[in-house]
């Protein structure tokens, strides 16, 4: 299975990003891009489509400088319409993925162990959701209401919900006509595509149940991520020494 990493954003809400593409933000000594590649490879994925946009040449230069293509198979795709909704970035990967592929938000961190079950769930559209989120700002997040198996409603403004969207999805190729239908209606966000899909199909749920994951949108998110990553590294060191 291939993974599509959405890496087109500019990270303007992060003061410490200094005008760099958001995926090149460094956290505890490693960029978001490197962390995503390493974590996804722990799920057995070695073939990546990285969709860039803002200052795409800097992401390409970084991949070359760090020799990341010696460790991973990386296809770079430039979304020239990166200022528009992120559904366009998913559509940009259409010619480079197979019948089933993973979509990952480039500004999200996650624990590969908790994400493993996502890849094994059957279904044409399966998402990682969290019934007990611990590390994110729920007010800013996409919420979902659903049963134990699938999503019934979702959106950032939902008042009643029992899941938070964690930003990772296994998709079939049938997602692309849905994206095109949304774009024809001037709906260009990935959330629009999810909402359109659940009108007559199932969006299955893989529940992370409070596992480690967070998205990096603000300086506060960056500080939280730095603290948690350093803590997890110390705890891992203790287990190794023990």
Secondary structure, 3 states (H helix, E strand, C coil): CEEEEEECCCCCCCHHHCCCCHHHCEECCEEHHHHHHHHHHCCCCCEEEEEECCCHHHHHHHHHHCCHHHCCEEEEEECCCCCCCCHHHHHHCHHHCCCEEEEEECCEEECHHHHHHHHHCCCCEEEEEECCCCCCCHHHCCEEEECCCEEEEEECCCCCCCEEEEEEEEEECCHHHHHHHHHHCCCCCHHHHHHHHCCCCCCEEEECCCCCEEECCCHHHHHHHHHHHHHHHHHHHHHHHC
